[in-house]
Amino acid sequence: MPTADTNRGQVRYSTETMWGEVPGGQPVSELRITSESLQHQKDTRISQIVVSDRQRSDVLEVGQSAIGDIGFELSYGDWEAFFESAVFNTIASATLSSASAVFGASTITVSAGINFPTFAKDQWIKIGTAGANDNAVVKVVSTTSTVLTFTGSTLIASAISANITGRRLRNGTTEKSFFIETDFSDIEAVKYFTGMEASQVLLSAAADEIVTGSFSMIGGAGAVVSTSVASSVTSAGRNTPMTGTANVIDLREGGAPMITAVQSIRMTIQNNLRALRKVGSKPAFGIGAGGVDVTGTLKAYFEEISLYQKFINHTNTSLSFKFKDVSGNFVVVTIPSVYYTTGDPQITGQDADVFVNLQWVARRDPIAGYTVQLDFLPA
């Protein structure tokens, strides 16, 4: 009899239209995972009835839910739905196509008859032209219906037809849940879960490493069947995963490019979710949403004292890091308001580098009104 092999497994998902809906022949999409630990969680209680032979009279099931992690390597286009679940919002997409535009060093102007779509302050946009500004990715600092203004003086003055694209995702309040199944195809066994939401996402970029992450999921309950309940399967994308060495092209602190070499940066978005229980139902009947906590670490070589001073002085700052894959797709992470909470450089022993290993905590930016933003910009 064959046994299940990890190399034959496949994880697939679909977005639920109603939380915890019973699956029934819906299309699903394949996920490119590095690992999964999704599990049906059963809560039990041992009967407290006293019996004269000292034995336990029963083990009773009192509740069900589902938990577990999905590990991934960051590749463009594969995980957008899960990032939406992790920040409780939907990607806001806007495109201006084939518009006659006048470029200044830090502005784009269109005529009153065209008007820009709903681009927002602080989001990153991608420009497509036939000229020198083609594939430029810039950060919006102010908007009107006809003028976009950007950080820095990065554009080349010209008048040309342009395509301008923005796809921003900011933390919000809209829950998004999934049906997820793991198919052990070599033994005809499928475990599946409903009502699954991203309680936490971890994203890590380090020197000499692939950019990795994990989504910690929580949901209603699990089940097992012999074959997939899906009607069809959409294959995962095939964009090349990104690395911390080759694909982190811009790392900013306090709005300016980092002047200190960074060994690693990590970010965690934690939603503090909880399974909801009620009398008359063993499975959870919903997921309770907590507050959003955005934290992380920045491990920098100790080359100068400005970062350490910000920790000592409790100075508010910001962080952003921009990924670009080999095909020209971008993922940009922006945390507009950050405080460092630890970070003393230390002599750890002989023959070692000294680091400023900063832990940071984000807050709702009092001007921008959000805590974290992710921009997904296609090639």
C-alpha positions in Angstrom: 0.0 0.0 0.0 1.5 3.4 -0.9 2.1 6.1 1.7 1.7 9.8 1.2 4.8 11.7 0.1 5.2 15.5 0.6 6.3 16.0 -3.0 2.9 14.8 -4.3 0.8 17.2 -2.1 -0.9 20.2 -3.4 -2.6 23.1 -1.5 -5.5 24.9 -3.2 -8.0 27.6 -2.2 -11.0 29.6 -3.2 -12.4 32.8 -1.7 -15.6 32.3 0.2 -18.7 34.4 -0.6 -20.1 33.7 2.9 -17.9 32.7 5.9 -17.6 29.0 6.4 -19.8 28.0 3.5 -20.0 24.3 2.8 -17.8 23.5 -0.2 -19.6 22.1 -3.3 -17.8 21.9 -6.6 -16.3 25.4 -6.7 -13.2 26.2 -8.8 -10.0 26.5 -6.8 -6.6 27.9 -7.4 -3.3 26.2 -6.7 -0.8 27.7 -4.1 2.9 27.5 -4.4 3.8 26.6 -0.8 7.0 25.7 1.0 5.1 23.9 3.8 1.8 23.7 5.5 0.6 22.8 9.0 -3.1 23.2 8.6 -5.0 21.1 11.1 -8.5 20.4 12.4 -8.4 21.5 16.1 -10.6 19.4 18.4 -11.3 20.6 21.9 -12.1 17.9 24.5 -12.9 17.6 28.1 -12.5 14.6 30.4 -15.6 13.8 32.4 -15.3 14.7 36.1 -17.6 11.9 37.3 -16.0 10.1 40.2 -15.9 6.3 39.8 -14.7 3.8 42.4 -12.2 2.0 40.2 -10.2 5.3 39.6 -10.7 5.3 35.9 -12.0 8.1 33.6 -15.5 7.5 32.4 -15.5 9.6 29.2 -13.7 12.0 26.9 -16.2 14.5 25.4 -15.7 16.7 22.3 -16.8 20.3 23.1 -15.6 22.3 20.2 -13.9 22.5 16.8 -11.9 25.0 14.9 -9.0 25.0 12.4 -5.5 26.5 12.7 -2.1 26.3 11.0 0.5 28.0 8.9 1.2 28.1 5.2 4.8 28.8 4.3 5.8 30.6 1.0 8.5 32.2 -1.0 7.6 35.7 -2.2 6.7 35.7 -5.9 4.6 38.3 -7.6 0.9 37.5 -8.1 0.7 34.4 -6.0 -0.4 35.6 -2.6 -2.4 38.8 -3.1 -5.7 37.3 -1.9 -4.0 36.2 1.3 -2.4 39.6 1.9 -5.9 41.1 1.5 -7.1 38.7 4.2 -4.1 39.7 6.4 -4.8 43.4 6.2 -8.7 43.2 6.1 -9.0 45.1 2.8 -9.1 44.8 -1.0 -6.5 46.0 -3.4 -7.5 49.3 -4.9 -6.6 49.3 -8.6 -6.6 52.3 -10.9 -5.1 52.7 -14.4 -4.8 55.7 -16.7 -4.2 54.4 -20.3 -2.7 56.1 -23.3 -3.0 59.6 -21.8 -1.1 62.6 -23.1 1.1 63.6 -20.2 3.7 66.3 -19.4 6.5 65.0 -17.1 8.4 67.3 -14.8 11.2 66.2 -12.6 8.7 65.2 -9.8 5.3 65.7 -11.5 3.0 64.4 -14.1 0.3 66.6 -15.5 -2.6 65.7 -17.8 -5.3 67.9 -19.3 -8.5 68.7 -17.5 -10.4 66.5 -19.9 -8.5 63.4 -18.9 -8.3 63.5 -15.1 -6.4 61.0 -12.9 -8.2 58.1 -11.4 -8.3 57.5 -7.6 -4.6 57.5 -6.9 -3.8 58.4 -3.2 -1.1 60.1 -1.3 1.7 57.7 -0.3 0.9 55.0 -2.8 3.5 53.8 -5.4 2.6 53.9 -9.1 4.2 52.5 -12.2 4.7 54.5 -15.4 4.7 53.0 -18.8 5.8 55.2 -21.8 7.8 54.8 -24.9 10.3 57.3 -23.5 12.9 57.7 -20.8 10.5 57.3 -17.9 9.3 53.9 -19.0 8.9 51.4 -16.0 9.6 54.1 -13.4 8.1 53.4 -10.0 7.5 56.5 -7.9 5.7 57.4 -4.6 2.8 59.9 -4.8 3.1 62.8 -2.2 0.1 64.8 -3.4 -2.7 64.6 -6.0 -5.2 66.7 -7.9 -7.5 65.7 -10.7 -4.8 66.6 -13.2 -1.4 66.6 -11.3 0.5 63.9 -9.5 3.5 65.0 -7.4 6.2 62.5 -6.3 8.9 62.1 -3.8 12.3 63.3 -5.1 13.3 64.5 -8.6 13.4 61.2 -10.4 11.7 61.8 -13.7 13.0 63.2 -17.0 11.1 66.1 -18.4 9.1 65.2 -21.5 5.6 65.3 -23.1 4.5 61.8 -24.2 1.6 59.3 -24.1 1.7 57.3 -20.8 0.1 54.4 -19.0 0.0 54.9 -15.3 -1.0 52.0 -12.9 -1.5 51.9 -9.2 -2.5 48.9 -7.0 -2.5 49.7 -3.3 -3.5 47.6 -0.3 -3.9 49.3 3.1 -5.1 47.9 6.4 -8.8 48.1 6.8 -11.8 46.4 8.4 -13.2 44.0 5.7 -12.7 40.3 6.5 -11.9 37.8 3.8 -12.1 34.1 4.3 -11.1 31.0 2.3 -11.9 27.4 1.6 -8.5 25.6 1.6 -7.8 22.0 0.7 -4.6 19.9 0.9 -4.7 17.1 -1.7 -2.5 14.1 -0.9 -2.8 12.9 -4.5 -0.8 9.7 -4.2 -3.2 8.1 -1.7 -6.5 9.7 -2.7 -6.9 11.7 0.5 -7.9 15.4 0.8 -8.2 17.4 4.0 -10.1 20.7 3.7 -11.0 23.6 5.9 -13.6 26.3 5.7 -13.8 29.9 7.1 -10.0 30.3 7.0 -8.7 33.8 7.7 -5.2 35.1 8.0 -4.6 35.8 11.6 -0.9 36.8 11.0 1.5 37.2 8.1 5.3 37.1 8.5 7.6 38.5 5.7 11.4 38.2 5.9 14.1 39.4 3.6 17.8 38.6 4.5 21.1 38.7 2.8 21.9 35.5 0.9 18.4 34.2 1.4 15.1 33.8 -0.6 12.4 36.2 0.6 10.1 34.0 2.7 7.0 34.3 4.7 4.1 32.5 6.3 0.4 33.0 6.8 -1.0 31.8 10.1 -4.6 30.8 9.5 -7.6 30.3 11.8 -11.0 29.0 10.7 -14.1 27.0 11.4 -13.3 23.3 11.2 -11.6 20.7 9.1 -12.8 17.6 7.2 -11.4 14.7 5.2 -12.6 13.2 1.9 -11.1 10.9 -0.7 -11.2 13.3 -3.6 -11.1 17.0 -4.2 -14.5 18.8 -3.9 -13.4 21.3 -6.5 -14.9 21.6 -10.0 -11.7 22.8 -11.6 -8.1 23.9 -10.6 -6.3 27.0 -11.8 -2.6 26.5 -11.8 -0.4 28.8 -9.7 1.6 31.5 -11.4 5.2 30.9 -12.4 6.9 34.2 -11.5 10.4 33.7 -10.1 10.7 34.0 -6.3 12.6 37.0 -5.0 15.8 37.1 -2.9 17.0 39.5 -0.3 20.2 40.0 -2.3 19.1 40.5 -5.9 15.5 41.7 -5.6 15.4 44.3 -2.8 16.2 47.4 -4.9 15.2 50.2 -2.5 15.2 50.2 1.3 14.2 53.5 2.9 14.2 54.7 6.5 12.8 58.0 7.5 11.8 58.6 3.9 15.4 58.5 2.6 17.5 55.6 1.2 19.3 53.7 3.9 22.9 54.8 4.4 23.7 51.8 6.6 24.1 48.3 5.3 21.2 46.1 6.3 21.6 42.3 6.9 17.9 41.6 7.3 14.4 43.1 7.7 11.3 41.3 9.0 7.7 42.4 9.3 4.7 40.8 11.1 1.1 41.8 10.7 -0.9 40.3 13.5 -4.7 40.6 13.6 -5.4 38.9 17.0 -8.2 36.8 15.6 -10.2 34.4 17.7 -12.7 31.6 17.0 -16.2 32.3 18.1 -18.2 29.7 20.0 -21.9 29.2 20.8 -24.2 26.7 22.4 -25.6 24.2 20.0 -22.6 24.1 17.6 -19.3 22.3 18.0 -17.6 24.1 15.0 -16.8 27.8 15.5 -19.5 29.9 14.0 -17.3 32.8 13.0 -14.0 34.6 13.6 -13.6 37.6 16.0 -11.3 40.4 14.8 -8.9 42.0 17.2 -6.7 45.1 16.6 -4.0 45.1 14.0 -0.4 45.0 15.3 2.4 45.6 12.8 5.9 44.9 14.2 9.3 43.8 13.0 13.1 43.9 13.2 15.7 45.7 11.2 19.2 44.3 11.6 21.8 46.8 10.4 25.6 46.9 10.6 26.8 49.4 13.2 28.4 51.9 10.8 27.1 55.2 12.3 24.8 56.3 15.2 21.7 57.8 13.6 19.6 54.6 13.9 20.7 54.1 17.5 19.9 57.7 18.3 16.4 57.3 17.0 16.0 54.3 19.4 17.4 56.3 22.4 15.4 59.4 21.6 12.1 57.6 20.8 12.1 59.3 17.4 9.2 58.6 15.1 10.4 57.4 11.7 9.2 55.3 8.7 10.3 52.2 6.8 9.7 51.0 3.2 11.3 48.3 1.1 10.8 47.7 -2.5 11.1 44.3 -4.3 11.5 43.9 -8.1 11.5 40.4 -9.7 13.3 39.4 -12.8 10.3 40.1 -15.0 9.9 43.7 -13.8 7.0 43.1 -11.3 7.1 45.2 -8.1 6.0 44.6 -4.5 6.5 47.6 -2.2 5.9 47.6 1.6 5.4 50.9 3.3 5.1 51.5 7.1 4.6 55.2 7.6 5.0 55.6 11.3 7.5 53.5 13.3 9.2 53.5 16.7 12.2 51.5 17.6 11.8 49.6 20.9 15.1 47.9 21.3 18.4 48.1 19.5 21.6 48.5 21.5 24.8 47.5 19.6 26.8 44.9 21.6 30.2 43.3 21.6 29.2 39.6 21.4 32.7 38.1 21.3 35.8 37.8 19.1 35.7 37.9 15.3 32.1 39.1 14.9 30.3 42.1 13.4 28.5 44.6 15.6 24.9 45.1 14.6 22.2 47.5 15.6 19.4 44.9 15.9 16.3 47.1 16.1 12.9 45.8 17.0 10.2 48.2 15.8 6.5 48.8 16.4 4.2 50.6 13.9 1.2 52.8 14.7 -1.6 54.4 12.8 0.0 57.3 11.0 -1.8 60.4 12.3 -1.7 62.1 8.9 -1.9 59.2 6.4 -4.5 57.3 8.5 -3.1 53.8 8.0 -0.5 51.5 9.6 0.8 49.4 6.6 0.5 49.6 2.9 1.5 47.1 0.2 1.7 48.0 -3.5 1.6 45.3 -6.2 2.7 46.7 -9.6 2.8 44.5 -12.7 5.5 44.5 -15.3 
